[in-house]
Amino acid sequence: MEPIKIESKQTLSREDAAAWLSGLADQLAAGGEVELNRQGVQFEFGVPDEVELEVELEIEDGKTELEIELHW
């Protein structure tokens, strides 16, 4: 299978970003398949019962970056 890499950037309200994250969290909690729609393409993938969570916070020059990564 060819490697797949999808990256997207968009500006959302804080509430819309929270809703998107909440929807993803609900799918993770439910188990089974997770659906991700980006750039007009829908991906479905399984997530195991245990994942590695990596959180990185960087504050520099008045700009804040929060990265949340899940690995399995």
N, C-alpha and C positions, 0 to 999 in steps of 0.2 A: 504494500500500500504506500502511495506517495505521502510524504509529510504534509500536514495541513497546518497553516498558520493564518489566523484571522486577527487583524488588529483594527480597532476603530476608535475614534475619538469624537465626542460630541459634548455640547454644553447642555446641562440639565439644571433644573431647579434642585435645591437640596431635597425637597419632598419627592420629586420624580426619581432622583438617584436612589433615595431610600426605598422607594417602591420597587425599583428594578432589583436592588440587592435583596429585598424581602422576598420577591418572587423566586429568585435564585435559591435563597435559603430554604424556602418552602419545598422546592423540588429536591434539594439535597436531603432534607429531613424525611421526605416521603420515600426515599430509596428508589431503586430502579433506574430509569432513564432520566437524563436532564436534557432539556431542549434549549438550544441557544440560536437565536435568529440574529444574524449580522449580515449587512451588505446584501440583503435580499436572498440569503441562503440560510436554510434551516439545518442545524446539526443536532443529532441526538447521540448521546454517549452515556455509558454506564459509569457509575462512581462506586468504588468499593465501600465497605463498612468503615474502614479506617483510611484517613488521608493525612498527609503532612501539611500543616498550616504554617505559612511564613508571613510575618507582618513586618513592614519596614516603615518607619516614620522619619521624614527628613524636613527640617525647618531651616531655611536659609534665605537671607535677604528678603524677609517678609513674605516668602512663598512657602506653602506647606504641601508636601507630597506624601500621600498614604498609599502604600502598595500592599495588596492582599493577594497572596498566591496559594493555590491548593495544588499539591503534587500527589500523584499515585502511580 
